[in-house]
Amino acid sequence: MTEAVLERGQAFLSQLDRVELPENEPAWMQKLRQEALESVRDRGLPTTELESWRYTDLASLSSLPFVPATEGSGIERAEETSFFDPESVWMIFSNGRFKSALSSGEEIPEGVRVTSLSAMLQEDSAAVRNHLHGVRRYRESVFDSLNLALTADGAVIEVSDRTVLDRPIQLVFLNDAPSGPFMVHPRVLVLAGRDTQVSIIESHLGITEGTYFSNPVTEIVASENATVDYYKVQQEGINAYHIGSVDAYQSRCASVRTGIITLGGKLVRNDTRAQLAGEGGYAELNGLYLVSGNRHVDNFTTIEHAQPHCSSRELYKGILSERSRGVFRGRIVVAEGAQQTDSKQTNNNLLLSDDAQINTKPQLEIYADDVKCTHGATIGQVDGEAMFYLRARGIGAEAARGMLIYAFASEVVNEVRLPALRKQLDTSLSDWLPGGNLANR
């Protein structure tokens, strides 16, 4: 590690010397934690000298002396949380720790097990031992290493072979800052067996204006013919840092759809990866980021076509206003031998002010010759002709502007397959827009 990196991340890294790793866990987990911790110390935090972090400067994060989270104030009822689906099976977490009293009291459907990560580690679960960190390959990312070393809790979702879940599983992570900057590192492991269907909503919600750092990692293992719909809604506090990753490993004919919705946070980085490791797989990556003020949102996606006859679709849209900054980098990698690959990637961005800025870089890496791959990116402003059309029909300027922005963003929201979540996102979008509450006009 260079002297510059050491000096810049000193405040952040110095706290690692005071970390006390759990002692009542299986030996294999203690070993993993120690290795991951050493990996963080050796590499330090990424800088803009790295290509993958060129447009996201972590100087403000690295200068803060975060401490492990204490007990948050939480909430009294699960229904008080944003984006809550009462028909779901839900787990509530406060500052990274599972709150059983606030979680679903209904019987979990047969063939499904939803458990806290801490409980699974206590029982030395073979499923966790065999799959934890197996998808993310933590040494590739310092933040994955940090999560593995310091995670206090999270969720493990196991869906047995030939199980079809008719209601979603919802994980709600509430972050509250009762005393000074803190950090949380929740981890989610989803194991979908053969011929299964499951939908998951993962929400990260800030209920404080204080400073904190949320570093979640989600791993999805989709077995043969599994179908997984996964949605992550991020609405952290206005002074929060959120650096999260979602990684899906897909076996033969598995289908995984991810939707990453970014509504909050001061500095946000979303890393999303789909690994098509079996023939006939399908990956769909959708994302929407609404950025205002001086906020910064970075989306980094990767789709790895490792086997033939797989297809993927990706649609990310961003709306940026005031002095906000956005980054999108999407990689599609087609391995040698992954013939008959069909992949399409689209990134569209709408700038609502002269001071807003977006850096977008779609990228294809193709090592096979019988493929169909396309990518494209656009950056624009509200269409003047469309504005004129609406104004000519008696619609006010603010309302007309809001309607056009709403139409631009709703393409992603409409891809959400869960009606309750789609309705909640639709409301949040319309409230965010100029004029407010435009969805039902």
PyMOL commands that set and color helices and strands:
alter all, ss='L'
color gray80, all
select helices_A, chain A and resi 3-8+10-18+27-43+51-53+59-62+78-80+100-102+117-122+126-131+138-140+142-150+384-391+397-413+419-432
alter helices_A, ss='H'
color red, helices_A
select strands_A, chain A and resi 67-68+89-94+97-98+112-116+154-159+169-175+182-184+187-192+197-206+212-214+217-222+227-235+240-250+255-262+267-276+282-291+296-305+311-320+325-334+341-351+357-366+371-380
alter strands_A, ss='S'
color yellow, strands_A
deselect
rebuild
show_as cartoon
